[in-house]
Amino acid sequence: MEEFKQALPVSALKEEARTAFYKKTYTYLAFAVLLFIVVEYLFLQVDFIVNIGLKMMQGWTWLVVLGGFMFVTNYAERMALSSKNKTMHHAGLFLYVIAEAFIFVPLIYIAIEVSGARQTDILSQAAIMTLALFAGLSMVAFTTKKDFSFLKSIITIGSFLAIGLIVAGTLFGGFELGLWFSVGMVVLAAGSILYQTSNMIHKYEEDQYVAASLGLFASLMLLFWYIISIFLSE
């Protein structure tokens, strides 16, 4: 009976337990965002890392980087979900945040340079818009209490299409993805936030708050990436 209770989804728990789960999830999400900011700042202070970041966006190298990032993402998610060891959960989240910070290096560096040239703070504007959209979408998921699990197939298909376009754009010179691709990815990221928030409410178990925060963080960073890209394309 004890094991059965532990296997219950959060939606089946008492209100007090659900509230505690949500607090833990968003606390870890806030921690992940703060850690990302700190690690990103430190990465940008090291010329060697910045140079590697800029070079890795050139040609087929970017495909290798994306492939490695997808592998790390999958590994971190398995660490956060499959083990009952909370240390492994934390290690998975930490690993994913470091990977996100590294892959963001060239985009953040370019955004800083462009901000200086345009005399505008692209990163602050993108961050505010990202957080506003994230908060709004989270509110929709909580207030409607709708199960958005049906979005999984749409997100999966959209992700494969996006990967295909990125591969085509990388391998075939002159094929620019452009503004509308970024807009489409923002829509995909918005759907992912709804999906992940819905999973947090309806699917996760009581001890899986770190995994829930990792899923939300991944969707948040995807949204942030393409909102920055939209600002850069203006």
Phi, psi and omega in degrees: 000322180297318180294322180298318180297321181293335183273356181295141174290159183302324182298339181266358181276166175291159186303320181297318180291322178296315180299319179296320178297314180298318180297316179296317182300310183285335173293316178292326176296315178297320177298317180297318179296316179297317178297319178301314181299315181295312182294321179298316178300315180295319178300318184289346177276350183254110183302323181300316180291319179298316180297319176297317180300316180292322181289328185288348177273359184266122174061215186292343178303324180297326178294321178296316180298314179297321177298316178295321179294320178296322178295314179297319179300312180298318181294316180296320179296320178294323176298321183283339185252317193281329184267147174271356180281115183294333176298320177293322177301311181295321180296322178296316178295316180299314180300317182293320179297318179298317179297318178297316181299319181293315184289339178279346186309306182296322181293316179294319179299314179297318180298321178295317180296316180293323178300319178296320181290323182269351184059046177215150183264089182298317184296317179296316179297316180294320180295317180297315180295320180297312181294324179295315179295318179298315180296317180296315180293322178297320179296320177300314181297320182285318184285322180280334183055026180281145176274110182266025181296337179297342180288345184303313181294322179295316180295320180297312179297315179298323179294317178295321176297318179297316178298318178299318178293321178296317178298315179297317180294330180280317185281328182253106183303143177088353179270099184268133179286317170075187186296317186292331174296316179297320178298316178299322179289329174296318177297317179297318178295323178297317176297323179294323178295316177300316181296313182293320178294320177297319177298319179300321183283320192249337192248319187292155175268169190299329183264011184253032182292331178291317177297321178296318179293325178296317179298317178294319180297317179300316180292320178298317182289326175298316178297316181298317180303311187277338171290319174301316181300322178295315178298323180290333183277352182289000000 
